[in-house]
């Protein structure tokens, strides 16, 4: 999710500790023998993996569009999907449901401090019922005394916003727990939060997008070496025949048809942002977007891109409003590394009772982070993605879905040197590489 922060800082604190002895040194040597590198990623055989089943919510949102120089605005209904799962906070554990969002950096959940309808209709974290909760300021320092002035944060999410205060407590994904800082909402706008079935958002962007390193769950898990691999992977489905899930500590071979290939994060924006060198139509380069960037965003229901590129694609694809040419529409592809990642018409066209419309939203992000595309759920249902926190890279493989032949899924990923990418797995590891 694209967010904008307004923060007031009132205090700062620094703390640290140092510990070393001979036994710790010997233990470190023994522990190192249980670690290895596979395909460039460190594997901790003592670490854990954990998968969370994601529920799916389909909903409708009204988007308003206003043309330059016109006072009247048109509106249309946009079909959206949200995927969410359970985490637990505090002692004893209080369950809440969250969207696992690679496009934001903080955990934000409703709290009992919040009395707005958008909060009270959801599960709220009760700070007073947690024995391990600490009231903190934005910089992590303790609140000096009860009733003291608190730092607050206001975050905008599309048409709405959340305001909250800062708390430190245990946050658990299964048995994987980290003492981390998060935002406890004190107010939420009715739109859009009252339409959501989930309670909050868990930001999984890189630490640059977090309020600070202590707010990043994955940074905590990377540094504590709690995970088998310092990564997570996301599998999304739009079918009731199979479940969606997020896996921490590994990616699962069973969700991929093709090998996972990796692309480095290209900007320090905090987004899982990689480079695309061009756009293709039926695997033919169009020279539409040289040196463009794309942010892979699990918290977004749409595909978005620079206005000029979207306008060019609108003309080239020429999607008829009455769906007359829907069956003849081409594959739309994005050149990433040595591969073309294709989308079918059903992925980039919004087809409904009212007709057909290109579902690519115009979004202009200026340099150095832009021009920027946003790949949301339509892309993520097609491709199984992995996010390597330690090496700052994103992995892509065509996703395996129930009822879809492997050859059909594999054909979506095309190697630039010709042909479909073939499947070659590296032993029994969770990591994969391709034969070239």
N, C-alpha and C positions, 0 to 999 in steps of 0.2 A: 504494500500500500504506500502511496506517495504521501509523505507526512511533512508538516512544517511545525517547528518547535518555537515556543515563546517561554523563556525560562528566566527567573530572577534568582541570583545567587546571594546568599547571606553569610556563609561561613565556609571554612576549609579545614581539613584535618589530614594529617599524614601519619601513618603508623607502619610498623614493620617488625619482623622478628627474624632472628638468625639462629640456625641450629645445625651443629655438625659434630659428629663423633665417629669413632672407628667402626662401631657396629653399623651405623647408617651407611658408611662408605662400602663396607662388605656387602650389605643388603643391596645397595645400588648396583654393584657389580653382578650379583646373582640375578637381579631383576632385569638387567640389560640383556642377559642371555635369553630372556623370554620375549625380546623385542627383535623385530627384523623389518627390513624394508622390502615391499613388494610393489613393483610398478611405480616406484617413486613415493609411495606412502608408507609411513611407519605403522607397523601392526604390533599391538600390545596383546599378547596371548593371555595375559591376566585380566585384560579389560572386558567390558560387557557390551552386549548389543541389546537393544530393546525396540520393539515395534509397537506402534499405537494404531489401532483401527480408527479410521476417520469416517464420520457420518457425513452425509451429503444433504444440503438444503438447496432447493431451487426456489428462487424468488424473482419478483419483477421490480424494477426500479424505473422511475420516470426521469428522463434526462431532458433538460431544456437547452435549446440551441438558438442563439440570436445572431443574425447576420449583421455585418458592419453597416452602420448608418440606419438600421431599422429598429424601431422601438418595440415592435411586437416580437415575441419569441415563440418558436415552435417547440413542441415536445413530442417525445416518442417513448414507448415502453421498451426497456432493454431487459432481456432475459439473462439472469445471472445465476451462478452456482457458488456455494461456499462449502468448504470441507473443514471439519473441525474434530478435535479429539480431547481426551481428558488429561489434565495434569492435576497435581495436588500441592497445596501450599500450607505451611505452618505445622504446629504440633499441638494437638493431634491434627492429622491431615484433613484439609478441607478441599473437596474436589470442585474444580471448575472446568468448563469446556472452553477451548481457545482455537482460533485459527492459527496454524503454524505458518507465519508470514515471513518470507525471505525479503520482502520489500520494506520492512520496518525493523527497528533495533531494540525495542524494549518490551517487557511483559507489562501489559495493562489489563487490569481486571476491575470489575465493579467492587466497591466496598460498602460496608454498612454505614459509612459516612455519607453515602450518596442516597438522596431521597427522591430523585427524579424517577418518573415512570420507566424510562429505559433501563434504569438500574434495578428497581424493585421487582421487575418482571423476570429478572435473571438471578442466578445464584450470586451472592455477594460474599467477599472475603471479610470475615469478622476478625479484625486485628486483636480485639480484647480476648478472644477465645484461643489465641495462639500463645503458648508459653515461650516461644522462641522469637517472636516478632520484635523488631526494634524500629522506633520512629527515627528517621534520618532526614537530613537536608539533601539538596540536589548533589552536593559534592561527597556524600557518604558520611559526613560528620553527624554525631548524635545530636538530637534535639536537646537543648540545654535543660529544659524543665517543662513540666506539664503546663499547657496553655501558652507556651512560647510560640512566637510567630513562625509559621512553617513555609518553606519554599514550596511553590506550586508550579505545575507545568500545564500548558494547554496545547493540545495536539489536534490538528484538523485532519479529518478523514473524509475526503470528497466533500459532500454537502453538510457534514456534521462535525462536531468536535467533542473532545473529552478533556476535562480538567481533573487534576488529581494531586495527591501528595506522595512522598517517597517513603517506602518501607523496606526493611531488610528482613528476610526470613528464608526458611528452607523451601525450595521448589523442587518437586519430585516428578520424574518421568519413570513410572514403574518403581524400581528400586534404586534408580540413579537420582541422587539428590545433591543439590548444590545450595549453599547459602549465598543468596544473591539479592541484589536490589531491584525493586520494581515500582511501578506506579499503581497506587490504589485510587481508583476514580472517586471523586467527590461530586461530579456532575457529568451527565451525558445528555446530549441533545436527542430529542425524540426521533428525528430523522438523521441517519438511517438506522440507529441502533435498536429501536423498538421492533424492527422487522426481522432481526437476527435471532436464530435459535441458540447460537453460541453465546457465551458470556463475555469473553475477552479476546485479546490478541497476544500471541507470544512471538515477538520479533526474533527472527533468525538471520537477519542481515549481518554483514561483517561488523566488527566492533566500531568502525568509524561512524556508523549510523546510530549507535547506542548513546544514551546519556553519558556513559562512561564504561570502561572495561568491566566494572563490577555489575553492570546491567545486562551483560551478554551471557546467556546460558551456555552457548557453545564455547565461548572463551573460557568459562569456568571448567567445563568438561575437558577441553583440550589441555589446559594447564594442570589439572588434577590427574590426567592420564586415566580417567575412569572408563573411557571407551576403548573398544578393541581397535578402532581406527578413528581419528579425529574428524569425523564426517557425519552427514546424515543424507538420506535419500528419500525421494517422494514419488509415490505411485498413485495416480488418480484415475478413477474410472467413472464413466457416466452411465453405467449399466447396473441394474439390480442383481445381475448374475455373478458379480464379483465385488469384493470390497476394496476400498482405498486404504492406504496406510503410509505412515512415515516411519522410517527406521533410523535409529540413532546408533552409530558405531560401525555401520557396514552398509553395503547395498546388496540386494538379493538378486542372484542370477535368475531366479524363477520369474522375475518381472520383466526381463529384457529378452528381446529376440536377437538383436545385434550386439556386438561388443561395445562396451562403454568407451567413448573417446573423450579426451579431456581438452578443455580450452582455458587458458589463464585469465584470471580477472585482470582487466586492463586499466581500471581507474581506481583511485582511492576514495571513491564516493561513499563506500559502505554497501552499495548494491552488489549483488552477484552479477557483475557486468562484464560481458565479453564482446569481442569484435566480430562483426559480420562484414565481409568484403563486398558483397553484392546481393542482389535479389534475382531470382530466376522465375521464369514461367515455362512450365514443362521442361525444366532443367536447362533452359537457355538463359544466359546472362542478359540482364537488361540495363546494366550500367546506371542504376537508379540511386544507389546509395554506397558511395565509396567511403570506406573507413567509418561506417556507422557503428554504433554500439547497441547492445541489447541487454536489458536487465531482466533476469529470469525471476518472476514474481509470483510466488504461490498464494499471495493474498489478493490477487486481482482476477476478476472474472472475464477480462477482455484482452484483446490484442490492440496495441496502440503504436503509433509511429509519427515521425515528422510530417507536418501538414503538406509540404510540397511533394513528399514521396507518396503519401496517401492519395493525394489528388492525381498523381501520375498513375498509380495503380488502379484507381477508380476508372480512369479512362481506358487503360489497357485491358482490364478484366471485363468491363462493360456488363456488369450484372444487371439483368433486366428486372424491373420492379415486379413484373407479373410472373417471374420465375421461368419465362419461356426458354431461356438458354441455360438453365441450372445444370441439366445433365451434361452439357457440353463444356462447362467451365474447366479450366486447366488446373494443374497442380501449381501451387504458389510456394516457392522455395527460398531459403536463406542460406547463403554460402558462409560456412563457418569452418575455418581450418581447411582440411582437405575434403570436406563433405558438404553435400546439399541436404538440408533438412526440409522436407516437403510437408505441405498441408493440403488436404483435400477441400473441395468446395464446402462440405458440411462443417469444416473447421473455421473457415473465414467468411462464411455467408450466414446471416441471420434469416432463416427461412421459416415463415409462419403463416397463419391464416390471412394476414394482411399483405402477403407477398414476400419478396426477397430484397435484401439490402446488404451491402458489404459491411461486415461487422468490425472493420478496422477503425479505431478512434484516432482522431488527430491530436497529437501531443507534441509540443515544441519545448525541448530542453536545450538550452544554449551550451556552447562549448565552455569548459573542456569536457564535461560529462556527456554532452550531446554532439551531434544529433543522436537521439536515443529512441529505440524501440522498447516496448514492454511486452514480454511474452507471459501471458497469464494462463488461466485454466485450459482454453482450447488447445494451446500448444502443449501444455503439461499432461494432458490426457493422451496425447500422441507419443510423447517421449518421456521415458523414465529418466529422471535427473538426479545427480548426486552432487553434494556440495562439500568440498574438501577444505576444512577450516585451516589446517596447518599450511598447506601449499597454495591456498587462494586460487582455486581452479574449480570449474564446473564440468561435470561429466554428463554425456548425453548418449542414450541408446533408444532405439525404437521399442516401445512398450508392448508387452505381450498381453492381449486381452482375450477373454473368453469368447469363443465363437468367431474369432477372426483368424483366418489361416496365417501361419507364420510367414509364408512367402509374400502375402499382401502387406503385412506390417513391415517386413524387411525391405520391401521395394520403396518405402518412403524415404529411406536414407541412402543417398547415392554418392559414391566416391567420385571425386573430380577426375580421377584417372580412368574412369569408365567402370560401369557395372555396379551392382548392389554390394554393399558391405557384407562380407561373410562372417559367420559366427565362429569365433575361436576363443575358448575360455582358458585361462591360465590355471591349470591344475584344479585344486579344490578351493582356491582362494576366492574371496568375494570380489576380487579385482579382475579385470579382463583387459585383453589387448587384442588388436586385430592383426591378421597376417597380411603383409603387404609385399 
